[in-house]
């Protein structure tokens, strides 16, 4: 996926609607060849195609949308995301096992 080609990526997140932290990507991803329509759950890392943003969900979102593509799960620290007040910067890297 085109997202992996952008890594490592340093981006700044901000709170959105009391359920997720979001960051607009400088380079949008193509969602043409990806199956979407998932509902999000706590710890999901996702891409929202209409806005071109990535999101870390710290609360689930019950409504499925065809525009939300789950990219993965936060491996550690997802329980702390909700308690971060204000903007914060993270570096996203590909981890190989």
ChimeraX attribute file (.defattr): number of C-alpha atoms within 10 A of each C-alpha:
attribute: neighborCount
match mode: 1-to-1
recipient: residues
	/A:1	11
	/A:2	11
	/A:3	15
	/A:4	11
	/A:5	9
	/A:6	15
	/A:7	12
	/A:8	12
	/A:9	14
	/A:10	12
	/A:11	16
	/A:12	14
	/A:13	20
	/A:14	16
	/A:15	20
	/A:16	12
	/A:17	7
	/A:18	10
	/A:19	17
	/A:20	24
	/A:21	23
	/A:22	23
	/A:23	20
	/A:24	17
	/A:25	17
	/A:26	9
	/A:27	11
	/A:28	17
	/A:29	17
	/A:30	12
	/A:31	17
	/A:32	8
	/A:33	7
	/A:34	9
	/A:35	12
	/A:36	18
	/A:37	14
	/A:38	17
	/A:39	16
	/A:40	23
	/A:41	17
	/A:42	19
	/A:43	22
	/A:44	23
	/A:45	21
	/A:46	20
	/A:47	27
	/A:48	21
	/A:49	18
	/A:50	10
	/A:51	12
	/A:52	15
	/A:53	19
	/A:54	25
	/A:55	24
	/A:56	27
	/A:57	26
	/A:58	22
	/A:59	17
	/A:60	14
	/A:61	15
	/A:62	10
	/A:63	9
	/A:64	12
	/A:65	14
	/A:66	12
	/A:67	16
	/A:68	22
	/A:69	22
	/A:70	21
	/A:71	14
	/A:72	12
	/A:73	15
	/A:74	14
	/A:75	8
	/A:76	8
	/A:77	8
	/A:78	16
	/A:79	12
	/A:80	9
	/A:81	17
	/A:82	17
	/A:83	9
	/A:84	11
	/A:85	9
	/A:86	9
	/A:87	12
	/A:88	12
	/A:89	11
	/A:90	10
	/A:91	10
	/A:92	13
	/A:93	12
	/A:94	11
	/A:95	5
	/A:96	4
	/A:97	3
